[in-house]
Amino acid sequence: MTPITYTLSSTIPAPIDQVFAVLTDPHRMALWLPAARAVEAAGPLHKGSRFRVLFDTRDTELEVVDFNPPTVFGWVERIGRRHWQTFFRLEFAGGSTRLTVQQVWTPPSLYAWLRVKLRRHRNVPARLDSMVQNLRTVLAR
């Protein structure tokens, strides 16, 4: 099936280096990832590294597939919601940062596509917005 892409762009009132540091710090990820309880990583993140995220209702393993400080960070879900990818693109915007968050999902079947479309708790745009709002809160501390 054709991939489905969800994109949200926003301005974060913080310098690009600080935003990238918060996005890629496993110790602070649980603060901005919606419904995350904890993040477990063996060390600092880099391309190819894997880390585990414990959510309220599920656990997942993510692999960093794109890492170019301070502008690009992306992962693919290896365990849990397979077929989902999340990418962050940061751009300098004066004293702020222009952030674009993109989630790409390749439905494995028509049935899977219908399940996601019909379930309200799978509201991806709301989840992306929550992610950005949480990120703003963490950076304001």
N, C-alpha and C positions, 0 to 999 in steps of 0.2 A: 504494500500500500504506500501511498504518497506520504511523506513526512508532514506533520502538522507543526507549525511554528507559532509560538506565542512570544511577543516582544513588548517590553516596557522600557521607556526612556525617561530619565529624570535627572534633575540637578541635585547634587549633594553638596551642602555648604561646608566642604572640607577639602584640603589639598589632595591631589591625586595620590601622593605617596602614602598618606594616612589611610585613605579609602582602600587602596590595594593591600596595605598591611593588615587591616581588619578583615578583609575578604579572605585572605590566605593564611591567617593565623588559626590553627586548629583549636587553640584554647579559647578563642573568642567566637568561633563559628556558631556554637549553640546559642549564643546571645542574639544572633540575627536570623538564623534559619527558623522559619515557622515550625512549631511543634517539636523542635529538637531538644532532647534532654541532655545529650552529651555527644562529644566528638572524640574519637580515639585515633591518634596518629603516632607513628614510630618516631617522627621528627618533623623538621620543617618540610613544607610541601614543595614539590618540584614536578616537572613533567615526568609521568610514569609512576609517581608515588600513589599508594592506595591508602585510604583512611575509611574509618567506620563511623557512621552516624546513627545514634540511637534516637528514634523518634518516639512519640507517645504510643503509637500503635504498631510500629514496625522498626526493623533494623535494616540498614543497607550498607553496602560497600561501594565507595566511589573511587574512580581512578582519574587522576589529573591527566587530561589529554591536551591541554593548551595552557602554557605558562610563559608569559613574556612580560616581566615587570617593567614598568608599573601600569601597563595598558590592557593586558589580556589574561584572563583566567577562565578555565573551563574544565568540566568533568563529565564523565559518563557513569551511569549507575550500572554496576556489574552484578550486584545482588540486590534483590528487592524489585524496584520498578525498572526492570531491564527495558531497554529501548528508549530511555529518557536521557537527554543531554542538556546541560546547563552551561551557558557561557556569559561572561561578564566582559564588557568592553568599556574602558575608562578613557576619557579625553580631558585634557586640560581645558579649563573654562575660567581663567583668571584665578581668583582665590578659591574657586569651587571646582567640582568635578562633574562632568557630564557622564552619567552611567547608563549603559544600555544592558539590560538583562534579557537573555533569550533562552527559552526552553524549546527543545525540539523533540518531538515524539514520533517514532515510526510505529504505527499500530501493527502488531503481528497478525491481526485478523480483523475481519469486519465486525465480529462479535466484540472484540476488545475495543474497537472504535466506538461502537454503540454504548458499551458500558461506561466509557469515559464521558461521552456526550450527555448521557442521561443522568448521571450522578451529580447532584449539586455539590457534594463535598470535594469534587474534583475541579473546582473552579480555579483554573490555573491563573487567569489574570488577577484574581483576588490574592492568590498566594504570592505572586510576583510583587504586587503592591505591598503586601505585608512584609515581605523580605526587605524591600527598599525602606519602608518606614522603620523597621527594626534596626537596619543599618544606620539610619540617621540618628536614632536614639543612642546607639552604642558610641557613635562618633561624637555626640554632644557631651558625653561624660567627661 
